[in-house]
Amino acid sequence: MLVDSPPEQRAETAPAPPKRRAIRAIGLLASVVILVLVAVASLAIGAKELSLEQVWHGLFHDSGNYGDVVVSERLSRTVLGLLAGAALGLSGAVLQALTRNPLADPGLLGINAGASAAVVTAITFFGVGSLSGYVWFAFLGAAAVGALVWFLGGSRGATPVRLALAGTAISAALFGYLQAVMIMDNAALGAMRFWTVGSLSSATDKTIVQVLPFFVVGSVLALSLARPLNAMEMGDDTAKALGANLNRTRALAMLAATVLCGAATAACGPIVFVGLMVPHVVRSFTGPDLRWILPYATILSPVLLLGADVLGRIVARPAELQVGIVTAVIGGPVFIFLVRRRRTAQL
């Protein structure tokens, strides 16, 4: 469903009154506090409960088993959740601005499908069996699909509709390929069954180091595009009149979204709805200004991802539900609500 932004969102983003800027800044600070609390909960809650004192000693002192639990098992998982959540939220916000569709997410342009297809190929045809091997194949698959979508969408003449249609067509073809390979190869099916769910449980320091540069580069690039994307929200003609370079902005936005989503998918598997829900909800209280939407999405998306991960550890204890399952269960009803609310607003 591709729609232009409502007229009120296409109006030029004027400087907010000082009071409103102060409220937004306070809200951003409150979001950081919430993120810290959720991160602490991620360190403390699991099959073995830890008190805050035990978490503190596990992080900063040699405390035997407590240190092993916190540092070896949960710290990497929490850090990866912070990075992947921020990446998914940022990429979702950028793609919603790029396609002018507030219900867009990274899956719309086929990036998740590209990563998944690459991992299946690595398992089936190259015998890759480790997460460190999956990471690079998944990222290359996401990058290749991002480039293909940009080319099929018209490259320099790309429009939001063309990009979305190209991404949808490529996603359909790749998911057909995925199903065919997994049906014919039981080993690929067994390995993919875990990876495609989306999980933080396999996080390691090595994985974080491998994907960290991509998170940093993608985040800096996405945050730097706030102003030109704001101009594009007002329509191509207005953006050109304001001096925005449409082709360059679209190319850089595609690159940022591909790098961010590709890195997150490579490290965690395809996790749905985070890139859709958080930017859409953030927009409801920040307004259409991406200079606020992007920082809020960067902070609140890890809150959702880590919160879902903690919830998955609680509801199925002593086992756990993978975070991708929890976000899908939460995201499905929320997505239906958002679609219905948008349809009601348009009537």
Sine and cosine of phi, psi and omega as CSV:
sin_phi,cos_phi,sin_psi,cos_psi,sin_omega,cos_omega
0.00,0.00,0.95,-0.30,-0.07,-1.00
-0.93,-0.36,0.85,-0.52,-0.03,-1.00
-0.66,-0.75,0.49,-0.87,0.12,-0.99
-0.95,0.30,0.38,-0.92,0.05,-1.00
-0.90,0.44,0.52,-0.85,0.07,-1.00
-0.85,0.53,0.40,-0.92,-0.07,-1.00
-0.82,0.57,-0.61,0.80,-0.05,-1.00
-0.93,0.36,-0.42,0.91,0.03,-1.00
-1.00,0.09,-0.25,0.97,-0.02,-1.00
-1.00,-0.05,-0.12,0.99,0.07,-1.00
-0.93,0.38,0.51,-0.86,-0.06,-1.00
-0.89,0.46,0.68,-0.74,-0.05,-1.00
-0.97,0.26,0.97,-0.23,0.00,-1.00
-1.00,0.10,0.38,-0.93,0.04,-1.00
-0.84,0.53,0.76,-0.65,-0.01,-1.00
-0.95,0.31,0.52,-0.85,0.08,-1.00
-0.86,0.52,0.46,-0.89,-0.04,-1.00
-0.81,0.58,-0.62,0.78,-0.02,-1.00
-0.90,0.44,-0.68,0.73,-0.01,-1.00
-0.92,0.38,-0.62,0.78,0.06,-1.00
-0.89,0.46,-0.64,0.77,0.01,-1.00
-0.90,0.43,-0.66,0.75,0.03,-1.00
-0.89,0.45,-0.68,0.73,0.03,-1.00
-0.89,0.46,-0.67,0.75,-0.01,-1.00
-0.90,0.43,-0.67,0.74,0.04,-1.00
-0.90,0.44,-0.66,0.75,0.05,-1.00
-0.88,0.48,-0.62,0.78,0.02,-1.00
-0.91,0.42,-0.67,0.75,0.04,-1.00
-0.90,0.44,-0.66,0.75,0.04,-1.00
-0.89,0.45,-0.58,0.81,0.03,-1.00
-0.90,0.43,-0.62,0.79,0.05,-1.00
-0.89,0.45,-0.66,0.75,0.02,-1.00
-0.88,0.47,-0.70,0.72,0.03,-1.00
-0.88,0.48,-0.65,0.76,0.00,-1.00
-0.89,0.46,-0.67,0.74,0.03,-1.00
-0.88,0.47,-0.69,0.73,0.00,-1.00
-0.89,0.45,-0.67,0.74,0.01,-1.00
-0.92,0.39,-0.62,0.79,0.03,-1.00
-0.90,0.44,-0.65,0.76,0.05,-1.00
-0.90,0.44,-0.66,0.75,0.05,-1.00
-0.88,0.48,-0.60,0.80,0.02,-1.00
-0.90,0.43,-0.54,0.84,0.04,-1.00
-0.98,0.22,-0.50,0.86,-0.13,-0.99
-1.00,-0.03,-0.50,0.87,-0.17,-0.99
-0.98,-0.20,0.73,-0.68,0.03,-1.00
0.04,-1.00,-0.35,-0.94,0.03,-1.00
-0.87,0.49,-0.51,0.86,0.07,-1.00
-0.90,-0.44,0.92,-0.40,-0.03,-1.00
-0.95,0.30,0.63,-0.78,0.05,-1.00
-0.79,-0.61,0.61,-0.79,0.10,-0.99
-0.98,0.20,0.21,-0.98,0.02,-1.00
-0.89,0.46,-0.59,0.81,0.03,-1.00
-0.90,0.44,-0.66,0.75,0.02,-1.00
-0.92,0.40,-0.61,0.79,0.07,-1.00
-0.88,0.47,-0.71,0.71,0.00,-1.00
-0.87,0.50,-0.74,0.68,-0.01,-1.00
-0.93,0.38,-0.57,0.82,0.03,-1.00
-0.91,0.42,-0.54,0.84,-0.02,-1.00
-0.98,0.18,-0.65,0.76,-0.21,-0.98
-0.90,-0.44,-0.07,1.00,0.00,-1.00
-0.67,-0.74,0.40,-0.92,0.06,-1.00
-0.99,0.17,0.97,-0.24,-0.09,-1.00
-0.82,-0.57,0.57,0.82,0.12,-0.99
0.90,0.45,-0.83,-0.56,-0.09,-1.00
-0.87,0.48,-0.59,0.80,0.00,-1.00
-0.88,0.48,-0.70,0.71,0.01,-1.00
-0.89,0.45,-0.63,0.78,0.03,-1.00
-0.88,0.47,-0.70,0.71,-0.03,-1.00
-0.90,0.44,-0.76,0.65,-0.10,-0.99
-0.94,0.33,-0.79,0.62,-0.13,-0.99
-0.98,0.21,-0.74,0.67,-0.10,-0.99
-0.97,0.26,-0.61,0.80,-0.15,-0.99
-0.97,-0.23,-0.55,0.84,-0.17,-0.99
-0.91,-0.40,-0.44,0.90,-0.06,-1.00
-0.92,0.40,-0.73,0.68,0.02,-1.00
-0.88,0.47,-0.64,0.77,0.01,-1.00
-0.89,0.45,-0.67,0.74,0.00,-1.00
-0.93,0.36,-0.69,0.73,0.01,-1.00
-0.89,0.46,-0.69,0.73,0.02,-1.00
-0.90,0.43,-0.61,0.79,0.06,-1.00
-0.89,0.47,-0.64,0.77,0.05,-1.00
-0.89,0.45,-0.73,0.68,-0.05,-1.00
-0.93,0.37,-0.74,0.67,-0.05,-1.00
-0.92,0.40,-0.64,0.77,0.03,-1.00
-0.88,0.48,-0.73,0.69,0.02,-1.00
-0.88,0.48,-0.65,0.76,-0.02,-1.00
-0.91,0.42,-0.70,0.71,-0.01,-1.00
-0.91,0.41,-0.65,0.76,0.02,-1.00
-0.91,0.41,-0.69,0.72,0.02,-1.00
-0.90,0.43,-0.71,0.70,-0.02,-1.00
-0.90,0.43,-0.62,0.79,0.05,-1.00
-0.90,0.44,-0.69,0.73,0.01,-1.00
-0.90,0.44,-0.67,0.75,0.02,-1.00
-0.90,0.43,-0.68,0.73,-0.02,-1.00
-0.93,0.36,-0.57,0.82,0.06,-1.00
-0.90,0.43,-0.62,0.79,0.06,-1.00
-0.95,0.32,-0.64,0.77,-0.05,-1.00
-0.91,0.42,-0.68,0.74,-0.04,-1.00
-1.00,-0.02,-0.09,1.00,-0.08,-1.00
0.81,0.58,0.61,0.79,0.00,-1.00
-0.77,-0.64,0.95,-0.31,-0.05,-1.00
-0.93,0.36,-0.10,1.00,0.05,-1.00
-0.95,-0.31,0.29,0.96,0.03,-1.00
-0.99,0.16,0.42,-0.91,0.10,-0.99
-0.52,-0.85,0.12,-0.99,-0.07,-1.00
-0.84,0.54,-0.45,0.89,0.02,-1.00
-0.93,0.38,-0.34,0.94,-0.05,-1.00
-0.89,0.45,-0.54,0.84,-0.03,-1.00
-0.99,-0.15,0.21,0.98,0.12,-0.99
0.98,0.18,0.18,0.98,-0.08,-1.00
-0.92,0.38,-0.71,0.71,0.05,-1.00
-0.88,0.48,-0.67,0.74,0.00,-1.00
-0.90,0.45,-0.63,0.78,0.03,-1.00
-0.89,0.46,-0.69,0.72,0.02,-1.00
-0.90,0.44,-0.70,0.72,-0.01,-1.00
-0.90,0.44,-0.68,0.73,0.01,-1.00
-0.89,0.46,-0.61,0.79,0.00,-1.00
-0.92,0.39,-0.63,0.78,0.01,-1.00
-0.92,0.40,-0.68,0.73,0.06,-1.00
-0.86,0.50,-0.67,0.74,0.03,-1.00
-0.89,0.46,-0.67,0.74,0.00,-1.00
-0.89,0.45,-0.67,0.74,-0.02,-1.00
-0.93,0.36,-0.72,0.70,-0.15,-0.99
-0.98,0.22,-0.70,0.71,-0.16,-0.99
-0.97,-0.24,-0.32,0.95,-0.04,-1.00
-0.88,-0.47,-0.04,1.00,0.08,-1.00
0.93,0.36,0.38,0.92,0.01,-1.00
-0.95,0.33,0.76,-0.65,-0.05,-1.00
-0.76,-0.64,0.13,0.99,-0.04,-1.00
-0.87,-0.50,0.43,-0.90,0.00,-1.00
-0.88,0.48,-0.61,0.79,0.00,-1.00
-0.89,0.46,-0.49,0.87,0.07,-1.00
-0.98,0.22,-0.62,0.78,0.02,-1.00
-0.85,0.52,-0.63,0.78,-0.13,-0.99
-0.81,0.59,-0.77,0.64,-0.11,-0.99
-0.95,0.31,-0.62,0.79,0.05,-1.00
-0.90,0.43,-0.68,0.73,-0.02,-1.00
-0.89,0.45,-0.67,0.74,-0.01,-1.00
-0.92,0.39,-0.67,0.74,0.02,-1.00
-0.90,0.44,-0.63,0.78,0.05,-1.00
-0.89,0.45,-0.68,0.73,0.03,-1.00
-0.90,0.44,-0.68,0.73,-0.01,-1.00
-0.91,0.41,-0.64,0.77,-0.01,-1.00
-0.90,0.43,-0.67,0.74,0.01,-1.00
-0.93,0.37,-0.63,0.77,0.05,-1.00
-0.85,0.52,-0.69,0.72,0.03,-1.00
-0.91,0.41,-0.63,0.77,0.00,-1.00
-0.92,0.40,-0.66,0.75,0.04,-1.00
-0.89,0.46,-0.67,0.74,0.01,-1.00
-0.89,0.46,-0.65,0.76,0.00,-1.00
-0.93,0.37,-0.76,0.66,-0.02,-1.00
-0.93,0.38,-0.46,0.89,0.02,-1.00
-0.97,0.23,-0.06,1.00,0.06,-1.00
0.92,-0.39,0.05,1.00,-0.04,-1.00
0.69,0.72,-0.95,-0.30,-0.06,-1.00
-0.92,0.39,-0.38,0.93,0.05,-1.00
-0.98,-0.20,0.34,0.94,-0.06,-1.00
-0.90,0.43,0.61,-0.79,0.09,-1.00
-0.82,-0.58,0.31,-0.95,0.02,-1.00
-0.82,0.58,-0.67,0.74,-0.03,-1.00
-0.91,0.41,-0.71,0.70,-0.01,-1.00
-0.88,0.47,-0.68,0.73,-0.01,-1.00
-0.89,0.46,-0.70,0.72,-0.03,-1.00
-0.92,0.39,-0.66,0.75,0.02,-1.00
-0.90,0.43,-0.66,0.75,0.04,-1.00
-0.89,0.45,-0.69,0.73,0.02,-1.00
-0.89,0.45,-0.66,0.75,0.02,-1.00
-0.90,0.44,-0.69,0.73,0.00,-1.00
-0.90,0.44,-0.69,0.72,-0.01,-1.00
-0.92,0.39,-0.63,0.78,0.03,-1.00
-0.86,0.50,-0.71,0.71,0.00,-1.00
-0.88,0.48,-0.69,0.73,0.00,-1.00
-0.91,0.42,-0.67,0.74,-0.04,-1.00
-0.93,0.35,-0.61,0.79,0.03,-1.00
-0.93,0.38,-0.54,0.84,0.13,-0.99
-0.89,0.46,-0.68,0.74,0.06,-1.00
-0.88,0.47,-0.68,0.73,0.01,-1.00
-0.85,0.53,-0.76,0.65,-0.05,-1.00
-0.89,0.45,-0.66,0.75,-0.01,-1.00
-0.89,0.46,-0.71,0.70,-0.04,-1.00
-0.92,0.40,-0.68,0.73,-0.06,-1.00
-0.93,0.36,-0.52,0.85,0.05,-1.00
-0.93,0.36,-0.60,0.80,-0.06,-1.00
-0.99,0.12,-0.32,0.95,-0.09,-1.00
-0.78,-0.62,0.95,-0.30,-0.03,-1.00
-0.91,0.41,-0.54,0.84,0.01,-1.00
-0.91,0.42,-0.68,0.73,0.03,-1.00
-0.90,0.44,-0.64,0.77,0.01,-1.00
-0.88,0.47,-0.70,0.72,-0.01,-1.00
-0.90,0.44,-0.68,0.74,-0.01,-1.00
-0.95,0.33,-0.64,0.77,-0.05,-1.00
-0.96,0.28,-0.45,0.89,-0.05,-1.00
-0.86,0.52,-0.60,0.80,0.02,-1.00
-0.98,0.18,-0.70,0.72,-0.11,-0.99
-0.92,0.39,-0.64,0.77,-0.09,-1.00
-0.95,0.32,-0.26,0.97,0.03,-1.00
-0.93,0.36,-0.59,0.81,-0.06,-1.00
1.00,-0.04,0.91,-0.42,-0.11,-0.99
-0.48,-0.88,0.48,-0.88,0.12,-0.99
-0.97,-0.25,-0.05,1.00,-0.16,-0.99
-0.94,0.35,-0.32,0.95,-0.01,-1.00
-0.99,-0.12,0.22,0.98,-0.05,-1.00
-0.89,0.45,0.69,-0.72,0.08,-1.00
-0.68,-0.73,0.28,-0.96,0.06,-1.00
-0.86,0.51,-0.60,0.80,-0.03,-1.00
-0.90,0.44,-0.68,0.73,0.02,-1.00
-0.88,0.47,-0.69,0.72,-0.01,-1.00
-0.88,0.47,-0.69,0.72,0.00,-1.00
-0.89,0.46,-0.61,0.79,-0.03,-1.00
-0.91,0.40,-0.64,0.77,-0.10,-1.00
-0.99,-0.13,-0.21,0.98,-0.06,-1.00
-0.83,0.56,-0.72,0.70,0.00,-1.00
-0.84,0.54,-0.60,0.80,0.00,-1.00
-0.94,0.35,-0.62,0.78,0.07,-1.00
-0.88,0.48,-0.69,0.72,-0.05,-1.00
-0.91,0.41,-0.77,0.64,-0.02,-1.00
-0.89,0.46,-0.72,0.70,0.00,-1.00
-0.89,0.45,-0.64,0.77,-0.01,-1.00
-0.92,0.39,-0.71,0.71,0.01,-1.00
-0.88,0.47,-0.69,0.73,0.00,-1.00
-0.90,0.43,-0.70,0.71,-0.01,-1.00
-0.89,0.45,-0.71,0.70,-0.03,-1.00
-0.91,0.41,-0.51,0.86,-0.01,-1.00
-0.96,0.28,-0.23,0.97,-0.05,-1.00
-1.00,-0.05,0.10,0.99,-0.08,-1.00
-0.84,0.54,-0.74,0.67,-0.06,-1.00
-0.92,0.39,-0.77,0.63,0.02,-1.00
-0.89,0.45,-0.56,0.83,0.05,-1.00
-0.93,0.36,-0.56,0.83,0.11,-0.99
-0.86,0.51,-0.68,0.73,0.01,-1.00
-0.91,0.42,-0.65,0.76,-0.01,-1.00
-0.92,0.38,-0.42,0.91,0.05,-1.00
-0.88,0.47,-0.38,0.93,-0.03,-1.00
-1.00,0.04,0.01,1.00,-0.02,-1.00
0.95,-0.30,0.45,-0.89,-0.10,-1.00
-0.89,0.47,-0.69,0.73,-0.05,-1.00
-0.89,0.45,-0.71,0.71,0.01,-1.00
-0.91,0.42,-0.66,0.75,0.00,-1.00
-0.88,0.47,-0.67,0.75,0.05,-1.00
-0.89,0.45,-0.66,0.75,0.00,-1.00
-0.89,0.45,-0.50,0.87,0.01,-1.00
-1.00,0.09,0.00,1.00,0.07,-1.00
1.00,-0.07,0.16,0.99,0.00,-1.00
-0.97,0.24,0.65,-0.76,0.08,-1.00
-1.00,-0.02,0.98,-0.19,-0.15,-0.99
-0.90,0.44,-0.72,0.70,-0.04,-1.00
-0.89,0.45,-0.70,0.72,-0.01,-1.00
-0.91,0.40,-0.67,0.75,-0.01,-1.00
-0.90,0.44,-0.70,0.72,0.01,-1.00
-0.91,0.42,-0.65,0.76,0.00,-1.00
-0.90,0.44,-0.70,0.72,0.00,-1.00
-0.93,0.37,-0.60,0.80,0.04,-1.00
-0.91,0.42,-0.68,0.73,0.07,-1.00
-0.87,0.49,-0.67,0.74,0.00,-1.00
-0.90,0.45,-0.72,0.69,-0.01,-1.00
-0.88,0.47,-0.72,0.69,-0.02,-1.00
-0.90,0.44,-0.64,0.77,-0.01,-1.00
-0.92,0.39,-0.70,0.71,0.00,-1.00
-0.89,0.45,-0.72,0.69,-0.05,-1.00
-0.92,0.39,-0.79,0.61,-0.04,-1.00
-0.93,0.37,-0.61,0.79,0.03,-1.00
-0.89,0.46,-0.68,0.74,0.01,-1.00
-0.92,0.40,-0.68,0.73,0.01,-1.00
-0.90,0.43,-0.69,0.72,0.00,-1.00
-0.92,0.39,-0.62,0.79,0.02,-1.00
-0.88,0.47,-0.64,0.77,-0.08,-1.00
-0.99,0.12,-0.54,0.84,-0.16,-0.99
-0.87,-0.49,-0.22,0.98,-0.20,-0.98
1.00,0.02,0.15,-0.99,-0.03,-1.00
-0.96,0.29,0.92,-0.40,0.03,-1.00
-0.94,-0.34,0.84,-0.54,-0.16,-0.99
-0.99,-0.12,0.35,-0.94,0.19,-0.98
0.98,0.21,-0.35,0.94,0.01,-1.00
-0.90,0.44,-0.72,0.69,0.00,-1.00
-0.94,0.34,-0.26,0.96,0.05,-1.00
-1.00,-0.04,-0.78,0.62,-0.16,-0.99
-0.91,0.40,-0.79,0.62,-0.17,-0.98
-0.90,0.43,-0.78,0.62,0.03,-1.00
-0.86,0.51,-0.60,0.80,-0.01,-1.00
-0.92,0.40,-0.70,0.72,0.02,-1.00
-0.92,0.39,-0.67,0.74,0.00,-1.00
-0.86,0.51,-0.66,0.75,-0.01,-1.00
-0.85,0.52,-0.48,0.88,-0.06,-1.00
-0.93,0.36,-0.40,0.92,0.02,-1.00
-0.88,-0.48,-0.14,0.99,0.09,-1.00
-0.98,-0.18,-0.29,0.96,-0.15,-0.99
0.99,0.11,-0.12,-0.99,-0.12,-0.99
-0.99,0.13,0.00,1.00,-0.09,-1.00
-0.96,0.28,0.92,-0.39,-0.03,-1.00
-0.94,0.35,-0.28,0.96,0.08,-1.00
-0.91,0.41,-0.35,0.94,0.10,-1.00
-0.97,-0.25,-0.60,0.80,-0.03,-1.00
-0.87,0.50,-0.72,0.70,-0.08,-1.00
-0.90,0.43,-0.74,0.68,0.06,-1.00
-0.89,0.45,-0.66,0.75,0.02,-1.00
-0.88,0.47,-0.70,0.71,0.00,-1.00
-0.89,0.45,-0.58,0.81,0.02,-1.00
-0.89,0.46,-0.56,0.83,-0.05,-1.00
-1.00,0.02,-0.67,0.74,-0.12,-0.99
-0.99,0.14,-0.42,0.91,0.04,-1.00
-0.90,0.43,-0.67,0.74,0.11,-0.99
-0.90,0.44,-0.49,0.87,0.08,-1.00
-0.87,0.50,-0.72,0.70,0.02,-1.00
-0.91,0.42,-0.72,0.69,-0.08,-1.00
-0.91,0.41,-0.74,0.67,0.01,-1.00
-0.93,0.37,-0.61,0.79,0.04,-1.00
-0.88,0.48,-0.66,0.75,0.05,-1.00
-0.91,0.42,-0.61,0.79,0.02,-1.00
-0.91,0.42,-0.69,0.73,0.04,-1.00
-0.90,0.44,-0.67,0.74,0.03,-1.00
-0.87,0.49,-0.64,0.77,0.03,-1.00
-0.90,0.44,-0.51,0.86,0.05,-1.00
-0.96,0.28,-0.48,0.88,-0.08,-1.00
-0.99,0.14,-0.72,0.69,-0.18,-0.98
-0.96,0.30,-0.38,0.93,-0.04,-1.00
-0.90,-0.44,0.33,0.95,-0.04,-1.00
-0.84,0.54,0.67,-0.74,0.18,0.98
-1.00,0.09,-0.10,0.99,0.13,-0.99
-0.99,0.13,-0.28,-0.96,0.04,-1.00
-0.44,-0.90,0.46,-0.89,0.14,-0.99
-1.00,0.00,0.67,-0.74,0.03,-1.00
-0.92,0.38,0.53,-0.85,-0.09,-1.00
-0.88,0.47,-0.53,0.85,0.02,-1.00
-0.89,0.45,-0.55,0.83,0.04,-1.00
-0.94,0.35,-0.68,0.73,-0.04,-1.00
-0.91,0.41,-0.70,0.71,0.01,-1.00
-0.91,0.42,-0.56,0.83,0.04,-1.00
-0.93,0.37,-0.66,0.75,0.02,-1.00
-0.90,0.43,-0.65,0.76,0.03,-1.00
-0.96,0.29,-0.68,0.74,-0.15,-0.99
-0.95,0.32,-0.54,0.84,-0.02,-1.00
-0.84,0.55,-0.85,0.53,0.04,-1.00
-0.87,0.49,-0.61,0.79,0.00,-1.00
-0.90,0.43,-0.66,0.75,0.02,-1.00
-0.87,0.48,-0.70,0.72,0.03,-1.00
-0.87,0.49,-0.67,0.74,0.02,-1.00
-0.88,0.47,-0.69,0.72,-0.02,-1.00
-0.90,0.43,-0.66,0.75,0.01,-1.00
-0.90,0.43,-0.70,0.72,-0.01,-1.00
-0.91,0.41,-0.64,0.77,0.01,-1.00
-0.91,0.41,-0.65,0.76,0.02,-1.00
-0.91,0.42,-0.67,0.75,0.01,-1.00
-0.90,0.44,-0.65,0.76,0.03,-1.00
-0.89,0.45,-0.63,0.77,-0.01,-1.00
-0.92,0.40,-0.47,0.88,-0.04,-1.00
-0.99,0.10,-0.28,0.96,0.00,-1.00
-0.97,0.25,0.00,0.00,0.00,0.00
